Each structure stands twice: as C-alpha cells, then as structure tokens.
Amino acid sequence: MSEESSATDAELVASARRAPEGDTRAYEALLGRHRDAVLANCRYLTRSPDDAEDLAQEVFVKAYFGLSKFEGKSQFKTWVQRIKINQCLSFIEKRSGLEGRLLRPLSARLLPPTLPEQQGLVDRERLLDISGRSRARQMALAGELGVHDWPQPAGGCCFLTDESFGRKFFDLLDGRQAAGEPRRLRQEDVLLLSTGRHFRMSPKVKLIVGRTEVENALLERYAEGRARLAARDVTGPVALVEGQPTWEERMLASRIVARYGKGRSSPEVVVEWREGDEVEFHSVPPEADETRIEAMRV
C-alpha cells in the first residue's frame, strides 16, 4: 500500500502544499479519492453529463491552485464541495440567462450578493447561510413556519465509472505503446487527463486544448517537453502537443487552436508554436470541419 493511499485527506493536503514544483502525487491521490463524488454531484445539479464533466474538472483545477488558501478549518471534501456548488450555481445562472438575478435565500449569505440585494430589494441580513449535508436547520425552520410534513430527502446516485475519463486514460496508454514506450502513467498524467479537450491526431500524436483561464494556467505548467500553442493576436486557449507531429498535423493543430479562440470567425489567425527555445508562427484559417474535429476528439 502506498503512502498516499493510506494517508488522511489532511495529510495529503499538507503533503501537496509542501511538495516541490511538479510533484503532484499527493494532489492526484486527493483527486482520485473525491473525483467520482464531485462528478456525480455535478451531474445531479446540472442534469447535463457533458457539462458536468467540464465542471468537475474546473472544480479540481481551482482547488489545485487554491490549496495555498485552504486554511484547514473544514475538511478538504467540504471545501471542495463549496467550490463545486459555486461552479454549478454559476453554470446554472449563465445557462438560464438570469446571471446575478437568481436569489437562493437558504444559502445566500455564503454567496456573492445578487442584483436584488445590491439594489436594496432584498435585505441580505434576513437571508440564511445554510450549508452541508445536515438538514437540522431546514427542519427547524420548517417547524417555525408551521410545516410538519415533507418528503424524505435523498442524495443523488453514485457513478462508479466515468466513461469519458476512461477513454482518455486508455487512449494515453495506447499512445505511449504506439510510441514504443511502456504503458505506464507519469506523475502529471492524472491532472492532464482531467484538463482540457483531448484530440488524437495520430497514434503517436495528441493535442490538449484548454477550455478556461484556469486550465490554460495548468497547461502552461506542463509545457516542458511538449509543444505549446496559442494564438498571438487574439484571446484563446493554450494547447499542448504530445509526440512528434508531421507538418500536416502541425497545421491542423494550429487550426484547431484558432477555432477555439476569439478569432474563430476571422479568415486567418496567427498561432505561435513554441518548443523549448524555438518559436514559429503559423497563419492559418480556423478549422471549420466540425465532423473532422469530432472524429479526433477522445
């Protein structure tokens, strides 16, 4: 049994915070321990399996970069739960078109003030700050309001497997084997498998494209030993290429990066291709063939 598997969450958090740059073993153990529960909750809250996967990845990326601010006053899983809830609530607000207008009276004081509060339409001091799995405060409130009969509360279902993560996992091992390497994970692989859009361009070449600023920052940390791509003149994703691509694959990767940035409607986008100290610039049209993109998506 490894030290990580037998350690408590608090011990893993402490190890992750004092780990040297690039040593993510402790955090990977935390991710593996809590990822299924976070993903299941994201699916339950959003009712969208595809969006839930993206949200779960963003939760753990934010938690990774926020470990230095975690004071240990609560359990790690409780802290991650708060990040998860905030991510899901933000997603639901944006999807509804009512961003800033959805007021949640039972937990409002744990969240940023909404527009009704800022405009003085609602007294924030009269709102509540209920959190956690206990229903004691809700039941007490129901009693105060004369409500004595309510449905039995129940949790969401448990997802024992994650099909998307599994595809990326085995695709990675297959790619290593195709390149003549052992079918084995490296330390950074778990975080990279949970980050970005993954495209298999050929048996030996893979492209990872960031979806958020947080994911872009994470990919920047692992650019060493990989090609790094980003649009030069417009806002867009950071992307990494693993393997040795052909010229055609370099151009295709550049077009995909252009397609996911602010320049997707432009005739051409200049994409910086950086490998170590070598930098090239490719002016390419954003990839418009969605069928081709989806065929490569892992």
N, C-alpha and C positions, 0 to 999 in steps of 0.2 A: 504494500500500500504506500502511495507517495505521500510526502509531507502535505501537499496541497489538499489531497482528498480527505485527510484526517483532521485538518485544521478547521477551527471555527471560522465563521464569517468575519468576526472581529480580528482574528489573527491574520486572515487573508488580506483584509483591508490594510492592516498595519504593514504587512509584507509588500503589498502593491505600492503603498505610499513611499516606502524607503527603497524600493527596487531601483537599480540603475537604469539609465536610459536604454530602452529597447527590451528590457526584461519584463515581459507581460505574463509570466506564468501564473502568478497569484491572481491577477485580474481575470485571466482566462478561466481559472478554476471557479471564481465567483460567477462569471458569465454562464459557464456550463451548469452551475448549480441552480441558477434562478431564471434562465432564459425561457424554459418551457412555460413557467407560470406567468411571466410577463407577456409572452406571445399569446397565451390563451386569454389573458385578461384584455389585451388589445383587440383581439378578435371579438370578444364578448361585448366590449364597449362600442366598437365601431361597426360591427356587423359586416365587416369587409376583410376577408382573409388576405387579399393582396396588400391593402393599405396597412393592415395590422403588422405585417412583416416589416414594412418600411418603418413604422412607428416603433416597433420593438428594437430595431437596430439603432434608431436615433436615441432611444432611451439609454441603451448601454454605451453608446459613444459619448453622450452627455455625461453619464455617470463616470466614465473613464477620465474625462477631462475635468470633472468636478470633484474628484477624490480629495484634492488638497483642501477643499472647502467643507468636506464632511467631518463634522465635529464629534461624531460618535455618541451623540445624546440619544439617538434612537438606533434600532437595529438597521443593518445595511438594507435588508429587504424592505423595511418600512420606508427608508429614504428613497430607494429605487421605485417603490410604489408611488410615492408622491411625484417623482419625475414622470412616471408612466401616466398617471392621471392627468397631469398638466399637459402632456403631449397629446393625449387623446381628446381632452376637452378643447384644446386649441384646434385640433383637426376637425372636430365636430362643428365648432363655431364657423370655421372657414368654409366648410362644405355647405353649411346651411345658409351662408350669405348674411349671417347676423353677428358677425365678429364684433365683440365689445358690447353686445346687447343682451346676451344670454346671462341671466342672473340665477345663481344657484344659492338659495337662501340658507340651506343647511351647512354649506361649506364655504360661503362667500368670503369670510374673513381670512381664509387660507389662500385666497386667490387675489390677483390684482383687481383694483376697483373697476367695475364696469361703467359704461356710459351713464346708465340711470343713477348710479351712485355719485359719479362725478358731477352730474347735473343737479344733484340735490333732490331727485325724485324719490330716492330711497335712502333711509337712514342706515348707513353701514353699521353703526353701533348696535342696531337691533338684530343684525344678522348673526349667524352662528359659525362656529369653526369646528364642526364635527369631522373627524377623520378616523381611519382604522376600521377593523372588521367588527368590533363590538357594536351591538345595537342598543346598548343600555340608554344612551342619551335620546335616541329616537323614540324608544318605548316610553321613557319618562315624559317626553314632550307630547306624545300621543295621549298619555294619561291626563296631562294638564289640559289638553284640548277636548277631552271627553271621548276620545277614540279608544275603544277597548277590544275591537275585533279587527285583525289584519291578517293577510296571507303570511304563511311561514316563509321567511327569507331563505334564499338558497343561492349558492355560488354557481359559477359557470362550470363548463365541462373541462376535463383535463385532456390536452392534446399530447399524446405520448410520443408522437413523431412530428417532425417538421419537414414536409416533402421538399420545399424549396432549398432549405439548408442542406438536406441530404444530397440533392442534385449537385450543389456546388462542392460539397465535400468529395463525392466520388469523381466529379469532373477534375478536381485538383489532383487527386491520386492518379487518375488516368493520364493527365498531362505530364506529371512527373515521370510516369513509366514511359510515355512516348519519348521523353527527352533523355531516356537512359538513366534516370535517377531512381533511387528507392521509393517505393510507395509509402512515404512517411511524411507526417506533418512537421513543420518547423514551428518555432515559438510564436511567430507573428501570424500564423495562418488562421487561427480561430477568429481573431479580430478582423482580418481582411475578408474572411468568408462571410462575416456579418456586416460588411460595409460595401455600399455601392451596388451598381448594376454590373453584372459579370457577363462577358461575351466571349465565347470560344471561337476564335478566328481560324484556328487550325489546330491539329492535335498537339502542337508544341507551343502555341501562342495564345495568350489570354489577355483581354482588356478589361480593366476595372474602372468604372466611371463614377465619380462622386455624385451624390444627389442633393447634398446640403452643405452649408458652410462648415458644419462640424465634421462631416465626412471628408470634405476636402482637406481640412486640417489634419485629420488622421492619416489620409493617404500621403500627405507631404512628409509625415514622419517615417514612412516606409519606402521612400523613393530610391534610396540607395540600393544599387544592384538591379534597378528596373528603369525603363524609360518613363519619363514624366511628360505628360502632355497637358497643355492648357491654351485657350485662346489668348492671343496677345492683346487685342484692342477692345474686346467686349467681355462682359462678365459671363462666366461659365464654369463648368466643372474642372476639377483636377482629375486626371486619369493616369493610371499606371499600366504599362505593358510588361507582361512577363514572357520571357522567351526571346527568340531572335526572329523578328518578323521579316518577310520579304518586302520589297519595295511596294508591291500592290497592297500588302497588309498594313504597311505604314500609312499609305494614303487613305485606306479605308478607316483605320483607327482615327486618323485626323478628321475625317468627315463625320464620324460618329460623335467625336468630341464637339465639333462645330454644331452638330444637330441639337445637342442638349444644352446649348448656351443661348445667350440673348441674341446671338447673330443667326439664329436658325432660319430666319426669313430673308437673310442677306444673300446676294449672289455668291459671294465668297467670304471666307473667314480665314485670317492668318492664325495658324496654330503653331505654337512653339513646341518643338520636340527636343527634349534635353536628356542626355545620357552622360552622367558624370560631368566633365568639363566641356563636353561637346554639345553645341546648340545648333539646331537647324530650324528654319521657318518654312512652313508649307502653306501656300494659299490654296484653299480647297473649297468646293461648294459643300454645304451641309448635306449629309446623307438624307435622301428623300425616300428611299425604298424601305418602307416600314416592314414589308414582308421579309426582306433580307436581314434587317436588324433583328426581328423576332426569331428568325431561324438560327441566329447565333447566340441568342440570349440563353444563359444557363438557368 
